[in-house]
Amino acid sequence: METPHQGTASATEQGRRSYVMMLTLIAALGGLLFGYDTAVISGAIGFLRTHFGLSAAETGWAASSALVGCIVGAGFAGEISDAFGRRKALMLAAVLFTISGVWSAIPATITEFNIARIIGGVGVGMASLLSPLYISEISPAAIRGRLVSYNQLAIVSGILVVYFANYFIAGLGDEAWNTARGWRWMFGSEAIPATIFFFTLFAIPESPRWLVKQNQAGRAEVVLTRIGGPTQAAAELRAIRETINEEAGKLGDLFRPPLRRAMIIGIILAILQQITGINVFMYYAPEIFKGLGAGTDIALLQTVIIGIFNVTFTLLAIRTVDRLGRKPLLIIGATGMGISLTGLGIAAAIGSTAAWVLVFILGYIACFAMSLGPVVWVVIAEIFPTKIRGRAMAIATLLLWTANYAISQTFPIINEDPWLVATFHHAFPFWLYAVFCVIMVIFVRRVVPETKGKSLEEIERFWSKR
Ligand code: BGC
């Protein structure tokens, strides 16, 4: 039987868990906006093109201008968050999202539109780094993987929500209305979650690890106590202080042993997350389906199914990442992605449009969603030392966005290159991404350490012990 004392203890435990969960969900709104902002273009680009009378090259730029902003945002978010705090940096991202949402709905020219999108992209780049960073710094070690994976759940939910929002808005009028106004609502709707994000950020505290770095141990202890109770807080504070005192904190240290290894792991995982091809499916899915013979309606429906798979299998990662660990998920996921891509390539090579093409695509998405999607963000948010975590993560994230840009820009080119098409019948890009999946499996097995269940301070000590 439960004694009254145990009852109170578990009620307190419950309260702490709810508190950490609330902080996680608020920070994860940054992930939601990341998904929303990157995918909104898919439903709007056609109308935008007609409205402004864009050429093919101008259309490509309008679709990808935000990505350039992402690279810039990821580049300086680390510096800002190390200097001014994680929370203030998140607030800046929220402001940029709001400005971009409003301005991209009312531009007079396509240049204005692109500037507004770049501003939003800077917000995405910042949030892509800051949300997992913040969550990893407030999480108890035992559930850190799960909590950071909620950010990925928010990203894929944002993508799914915007698919529906676009679909709903497009249904409000005819082609002429959509060309004149519909696309404006698609972009403008982003201002709603962006404003909510901004105001809810007032309800979260600054990251305790950042506070210790700023010599504000008293404030850090208050936050740690709310998260883990007084005993746990005292122990954690001690560990954070010790490791921070040992840290050098100069950017150059990331390129010398012992931290060089962490930096290489962060960079390679970030690049491999992208060059295994995920955003080819995220950004071009309807086109791929149409290329395989589907009509527009079916293509859009299949795209929604992709979104649903992405969300569902991210939930699987959330359940398993702290139990199975980061490495098994990455290895299983990358293997499944490689097999699916090989199958897809074979289907493309023999010109098959049968239903199993969809099976391969969904298999690929499921495997990404349960592994590389969440786990790469988890790992790059936990493997660097506190003093330079923001700046180190910025290097990895900046390269992640650059790789994203490179893959999404080159896919149409390599998919239509006459020689490649004659030789591989559209299979080339898929087989290329499959090769990178093999590299991912080998790299994770040989080089990446398992970090499940370890506190951020234990991970830090692991590098210096090596
Ligand atoms: C990746 C994004 C991708 C998203 C889709 C994220 O982890 O970083 O590039 O669009 O997952 O699931």
Boltz pocket constraint, residues with backbone or C-beta under 6 A from the ligand:
constraints:
  - pocket:
      binder: B
      contacts: [[A, 152], [A, 155], [A, 156], [A, 273], [A, 278], [A, 279], [A, 282], [A, 310], [A, 372], [A, 373], [A, 374], [A, 377], [A, 404]]
      max_distance: 6.0
